[in-house]
């Protein structure tokens, strides 16, 4: 911090889930240390906390080995630009949030040229695959903020400080019945069974998943003709999603987050989650948002064949769904890679529509283990960052 006591934080996020985590942390920092300035790369939620993004965050929202290759040169230029901006700013702390392929390369470049304290928010899934990443991170990361309660020992064994801070979803207030009823009435859903469709936030995954999800939905609607379809779209792919679902059965309703303010868009999305009877979602942190809403789910994900062939040989766990991992259950069915097929997916959705209660225990256990009822995770993350700054090296 400078002589006036101001804290300068450079914060980087590369996708919507990271934007959300970073925004909560930034809000926590402002509560604990009001004299704080932010620079970095982020999306609308971080910008609402006072960040002016160095460039559009959406440029970094690329996932999958084969999908990254065509954009490698551009991503590398952005990585160098971002690292140079950090070095020029000389912040008190660099906080990188998720998106490890980009963020940790920035951290590596910064550490090679400075002693700026580096905090990475979201521990890499070394318990799932590539365990050597923890040791590699330790060469240029001082502290890790973990979302999952079983992660700190893996990071600490590699020589980094690691704080379990929980996940922001546990701090969200429950959506009341009146709000659910209001959303259903506003969208013309009435009392129909509602299937929520969440095809991801990246163009590549949406393009790959929507045809599969659409075929699964068609089977569900054929078996349950009264079913309605609700699709909360991520801003970067809202037009793509709207075009992709236009011909689906179930009279799909697309929620476009670009019209309302970020806070209003987030609230409407949470209301949609709570209003749904079941959800079909791409694999990722969205499963925790659904668990927070108490919405039973089916997880599905497909990817480039090369990416799948490589990953299947590296993964060390039998499930990738966070609800399954945190609850230590296998309550949420998942269909990945070659198993991501309309028939099995629709069967799982119909089973859930018939008996949504089968996931209740797993959803409740997930929220409890992630810290529901405790201190706000964004505040916990901010407190850990400030404590790390005071403690210094080691």
Secondary structure, DSSP 8 states (H G I E B T S, - for coil): --TT--EEEEEEE-SHHHHHHHHHHHHHHHHH-SSEEEEEE--HHHHHTT--BSS-GGGG---SHHHHHTTHHHHHHHHHHHHHHHHHHT-SEEEEES-HHHHHHHHHHHHHH---EEEEES---TTTS-TTHHHHHHTT-SEEEESSTT-HHHHHHTT-EEEE---GGGGS----HHHHHHHHHHTT-TTS-EEEEE--SSHHHHHHHHHHHHHHHHHHHHHSTT-EEEEEE-GGGHHHHHHHHTT-SS--EEEETTSS-HHHHHHHHHHHHHH-SEEEEESSTHHHHHHHHT-EEEEEE---HHHHHHHHTT--SS---HHHHHHTS--S-EEEGGG--HHHHHHHHHHHHH-GGGGHHHHHHHHHHTTTTSS-HHHHHHHHHHHHHHH---
